[in-house]
Amino acid sequence: MKKLIAIITPVLFLVSCKNVEQFRAPIEALSADWEKATTAVTEVGTMLGAAQSSLASLKDSLMVDPKMAAKMKPEMTASLDSMKTAFMAQTEMIGGMASEVTSFAGSWQEMSTKLAALKEGLASGKLEGDVMAQVNELKTAVMDASTKADGWKSKLDATKAAAMAAYEMYKQKAMVK
């Protein structure tokens, strides 16, 4: 009996190690993709913050001297108000995107915890549950994050361009006497 246990123990050890090793490549690939997606989401968050700051500083300059405003025709005042409203709407859209990114970052952090557990399990040789299902779930999250980051970046670029166009039009019209 002791001989049987002595023979079976190393075999079980090898089988269990091999079992964990079969997940090494998928987990390592997932980890690399995860880092790229994390970087993309972080960059978009940083870009949104910078856009909010720069547009907020421009918002304060969307004013007409009261003396000049008193001399303006109602059509000109309405036109300037319309451009200012357009600028503010774009600024609010960027604020909405920033909130969306912040919300997504919270769920991303939860998923990061799952990835960390997989990496720790791989390092310790003990993976729990349906590992491939977990890997596939996290791969889907990576694709989702990458798609969202690209979408946010495109939307930010378009929104910022529209805000700047409204700002420039406002400034040009405000200069006309």
N, C-alpha and C positions, 0 to 999 in steps of 0.2 A: 504494500500500500504506500509506503514511504517513497519507493521508487516511482510509482505512478504519479504521485504528487510532485515529485522532483522533476519529472518529465513534462507534466501538464502545465506547471507554473510558468516555465519559460515560454512555452508555446502560447499560452494565454497572454502573456506580456507582449510577445511579438505581434499577436493578432490585435491586441488593443492599441499598440503603438501604430501599427499599420492603419488601423481604423482612423486614428486622428490624423495621420500623415496624408490620407487621401483628401483631406479638406484644406491642407496647407496652401496649395496653389490658389484655390478659389478665394480663400480668406485674404491672402496677401494681395491678390489682384483687386479684390473689393476694397481693401484698405487704401491702396494707391488711388483708386478711382474716388474714394471717399474724400481723400485729401484735396484732390483737384476740385471736386464739387464744393467742398467747404471753402476753398479759396475763392471760387467764383461767387458764391453767395456773400461772402465777407466783402469782396470788392464792390459788389453792387450796393451793399449796405453803406459802405464808405462813400461811394459815388452819390448815393441819395442824400446822405448827410451833408456833403459838400454842396450839392445843388440847392438843398433847402437853405443853407447858410447864405450862399451867394444871392439867391433870389430874395431872401428876406432883407438883405441889405439894399437891394435895388427897389424894393417895395416902398421904402421910405422916400425915395426920390420921385415917386409918381404923384407929385403935387404941382399945382400951378399957383403962382403968386396971386394972392387974393385981389390985388389991384388989377392985374392982367385978366383974371377970371371975370371981374366985373365988366370989363370991356368986351368980352367974348360974346359972340352970337350964341343963341341957345343950341343951334346945330353943332357948333364946335364943342361946346360943353358936353353935349350928349355923346358926341364921337369920342371925346377923351374918356368919359365915364365908361363907355363901352369897351375901350381898349384896356382900361384899368381892370374892369371886371374880367376880361379875357385873361389878363395876366394873373389875376388872383385865382381864377379857376384852375389854371395850369399849376400854380403853386400848391393849391389844395390837392390836386391829383398826385403830386409828388409826395405830399404828406401822407396820403392814403397808401401809396406804394410803400413808403417807409414803414407804416404800421403793418402792412402785409408781410414785409420781409422780417420784421421783428417777431411777428406771430409764427412765421415759418421757422425762424431760428430756434424757437422754443421746442417745436416738435423735432427739429433736426438734432437738438441736443439729446432728446430722449433716444433717438435712433443711434446716436453716437455711443450712448451707454451700451446698447446692444452689441455694437461692433466691438467695443472694448472688451465685453464679456467673451465674445468669440476669440479675440486675440489672446486674452488671458487663458482661456480654455485650451487653445492651441499650444501655448507656451508650457502649460502645466501637464498637457497630455490628457486632459479630461474635458471633453466636449459633451454638453448635455442637450437632450431633445433632438428634434429633427434639424440637424445642422444645415442641410441644403435648403430647407424651407426658410430658415433664418437668413442665409446668404442671399437667396433669391428675393426675399422681402427687402433686404437692404440694397440690393442691386436696383430694384424698382425705385427705391427712395433716391438713389444716386441719379438715375435717369430723370426723375421728377425734379430734383434740385437743379440739375443742369439745364433742363428745359425752362424752368421758372426763372433761373438767373439770366438766361439769354433773353427771355421775354421781358423781364424787368429792365434789362439794359436797353433793349430796343425802345420800350415804352418811355423810359427815362430820357433817352436821346430825343425822341419825338416831342415829348412834353416840354423839355427844356428849350428846344428850338422854337416851339410855339410860344412859350413864355417870353423868350428873348425877342421874337418877332413883334409881339404885342408891345413889349417895352420900347423897342426902337421906334415903332410907329407912334406911340404915345409921345416920346421925346421929340420926334420930328414935328408932329402936329402942335405940340405945346410951344415950340419955338416960333411957329408961324404967327404973325401978328395981324 
